[in-house]
Amino acid sequence: MTDDLKFSQAYIGELGSISAAGGIVAALLYRRLLGRLTLKVLLNVSIAFGTAATLSYLLLLNETAAAVLSFCSGVSAMLALVATMTLAADYCPPRAEGFSYAVLMSIINLANAAADNVGLFLYTYLFHANLTPLIWLSAAFTALAFVLVPLLRLGDKPQGAPASFS
């Protein structure tokens, strides 16, 4: 963003704030817009939004596009977080929600750190400072999660309904 698009460090910081605003909007509207979806549909919607948000970075051309993309990415990230936390809360043992949340957040933080390092390696050594293939690869791995959702055997279980382990 600084080298090719000539964004200032201050503007890149503002993009982080715009992304956070997208997350706040998603969190505020979640119950109203997505609260009635089944857990399976919620996860699939989350994966679709994540894939689309990642692919949208192919359109990163100027400051305005960056602001819109950052907001949409914030919405997408919050949707993925809520879907993941809803799944964990529905399937963790009773009164272990806090522990489950802490473990899940630790896994998410480790995965983010690993993804940053792998992405940096690929960008530098395999893709020779070309961001486009990294965007495609990231979107493909996000979309791969569609294949994993049926393995969860969620059926038509509504969000927040007790999980049956039969």
C-alpha positions as CSV (number, residue, x, y, z in Angstrom):
1,M,0.0,0.0,0.0
2,T,2.8,2.4,0.7
3,D,5.0,1.3,-2.2
4,D,2.5,0.8,-5.1
5,L,-0.5,2.9,-4.0
6,K,1.5,5.6,-2.2
7,F,-0.7,5.4,1.0
8,S,0.7,7.2,4.0
9,Q,1.2,5.3,7.2
10,A,-1.5,7.4,8.8
11,Y,-4.0,6.4,6.1
12,I,-3.1,2.7,6.6
13,G,-3.9,3.2,10.3
14,E,-7.2,4.8,9.4
15,L,-8.0,1.7,7.3
16,G,-7.6,-0.4,10.4
17,S,-10.1,1.9,12.1
18,I,-12.5,1.6,9.2
19,S,-12.2,-2.2,9.4
20,A,-13.0,-2.1,13.1
21,A,-16.0,0.0,12.3
22,G,-17.2,-2.7,9.9
23,G,-16.8,-5.3,12.6
24,I,-18.9,-3.1,15.0
25,V,-21.6,-2.7,12.5
26,A,-21.7,-6.4,11.8
27,A,-21.9,-7.2,15.5
28,L,-24.7,-4.7,16.0
29,L,-26.7,-6.0,13.1
30,Y,-25.9,-9.7,13.5
31,R,-29.0,-10.7,15.6
32,R,-31.4,-8.8,13.5
33,L,-30.1,-10.0,10.1
34,L,-28.6,-13.4,10.8
35,G,-29.9,-14.6,14.1
36,R,-32.5,-16.9,12.7
37,L,-30.3,-18.8,10.3
38,T,-29.4,-22.4,11.1
39,L,-25.8,-22.9,12.3
40,K,-24.9,-24.6,9.0
41,V,-26.3,-21.8,6.9
42,L,-24.5,-19.2,9.2
43,L,-21.2,-20.9,8.7
44,N,-21.7,-21.1,4.9
45,V,-22.7,-17.5,4.7
46,S,-19.6,-16.6,6.8
47,I,-17.4,-18.6,4.4
48,A,-19.0,-16.9,1.3
49,F,-18.5,-13.4,2.8
50,G,-14.9,-14.2,3.7
51,T,-14.1,-15.5,0.3
52,A,-15.7,-12.5,-1.4
53,A,-14.0,-10.1,0.9
54,T,-10.6,-11.7,0.2
55,L,-11.2,-11.6,-3.6
56,S,-12.3,-8.0,-3.4
57,Y,-8.7,-7.0,-2.7
58,L,-8.1,-7.6,-6.4
59,L,-9.9,-4.3,-6.8
60,L,-7.6,-2.4,-4.5
61,L,-6.7,0.6,-6.7
62,N,-7.0,3.7,-4.6
63,E,-7.8,5.2,-1.2
64,T,-11.6,5.0,-1.7
65,A,-11.5,1.4,-2.7
66,A,-9.2,0.6,0.2
67,A,-11.7,2.2,2.6
68,V,-14.6,0.2,1.2
69,L,-12.6,-3.0,1.2
70,S,-11.5,-2.5,4.7
71,F,-15.0,-1.9,5.9
72,C,-16.3,-5.0,4.1
73,S,-13.4,-7.0,5.5
74,G,-14.2,-5.9,9.0
75,V,-17.8,-7.0,8.5
76,S,-16.6,-10.4,7.1
77,A,-14.1,-10.9,9.9
78,M,-16.8,-10.3,12.6
79,L,-19.2,-12.5,10.9
80,A,-16.6,-15.3,10.8
81,L,-15.8,-14.7,14.5
82,V,-19.5,-14.8,15.5
83,A,-20.2,-17.9,13.5
84,T,-17.2,-19.7,15.1
85,M,-18.0,-18.6,18.6
86,T,-21.7,-19.6,18.1
87,L,-20.6,-23.0,17.0
88,A,-18.2,-23.3,20.0
89,A,-20.8,-22.1,22.5
90,D,-23.4,-24.5,21.2
91,Y,-21.2,-27.5,21.4
92,C,-19.0,-26.9,24.4
93,P,-19.8,-28.6,27.8
94,P,-22.2,-26.7,30.1
95,R,-20.4,-23.9,32.1
96,A,-17.3,-24.3,30.0
97,E,-18.1,-21.5,27.6
98,G,-15.4,-19.1,29.0
99,F,-12.7,-21.8,28.8
100,S,-13.8,-22.8,25.3
101,Y,-13.7,-19.1,24.2
102,A,-10.2,-18.7,25.6
103,V,-8.9,-21.9,23.8
104,L,-10.6,-20.9,20.6
105,M,-9.2,-17.3,20.7
106,S,-5.7,-18.8,21.4
107,I,-6.0,-21.0,18.3
108,I,-7.2,-18.1,16.2
109,N,-4.3,-15.9,17.4
110,L,-1.8,-18.7,16.6
111,A,-3.4,-19.3,13.2
112,N,-3.3,-15.6,12.4
113,A,0.4,-15.4,13.3
114,A,1.2,-18.5,11.2
115,A,-0.8,-17.2,8.3
116,D,1.0,-13.8,8.4
117,N,4.4,-15.6,8.3
118,V,3.4,-18.1,5.6
119,G,1.9,-15.2,3.5
120,L,5.0,-13.1,3.9
121,F,7.2,-16.0,2.9
122,L,5.0,-16.8,-0.2
123,Y,4.8,-13.1,-1.1
124,T,8.6,-12.6,-0.9
125,Y,10.0,-15.9,-2.2
126,L,7.4,-17.7,-4.3
127,F,5.3,-14.8,-5.7
128,H,8.2,-12.3,-6.0
129,A,6.4,-9.4,-4.4
130,N,3.2,-10.0,-6.5
131,L,0.1,-9.7,-4.3
132,T,-2.4,-11.1,-6.8
133,P,-1.6,-14.8,-6.5
134,L,-1.5,-14.5,-2.7
135,I,-5.1,-13.0,-2.8
136,W,-6.2,-15.9,-5.0
137,L,-4.6,-18.5,-2.7
138,S,-6.1,-17.0,0.4
139,A,-9.5,-16.9,-1.2
140,A,-9.2,-20.5,-2.3
141,F,-8.2,-21.7,1.2
142,T,-11.2,-19.7,2.7
143,A,-13.5,-21.3,0.2
144,L,-12.1,-24.8,1.0
145,A,-13.9,-24.4,4.3
146,F,-17.2,-25.1,2.4
147,V,-16.0,-28.7,2.1
148,L,-15.5,-28.9,5.9
149,V,-19.0,-27.7,7.0
150,P,-20.8,-31.0,6.1
151,L,-18.3,-32.9,8.2
152,L,-19.7,-31.1,11.3
153,R,-23.1,-32.8,10.8
154,L,-25.0,-29.8,12.0
155,G,-28.3,-30.6,10.1
156,D,-30.9,-27.9,10.6
157,K,-29.9,-27.0,14.2
158,P,-30.8,-23.4,15.0
159,Q,-28.2,-21.2,16.6
160,G,-28.3,-21.4,20.4
161,A,-30.3,-24.7,20.5
162,P,-28.8,-27.4,22.7
163,A,-26.5,-29.7,20.8
164,S,-27.4,-33.4,20.6
165,F,-24.5,-35.8,20.7
166,S,-26.2,-38.9,19.4
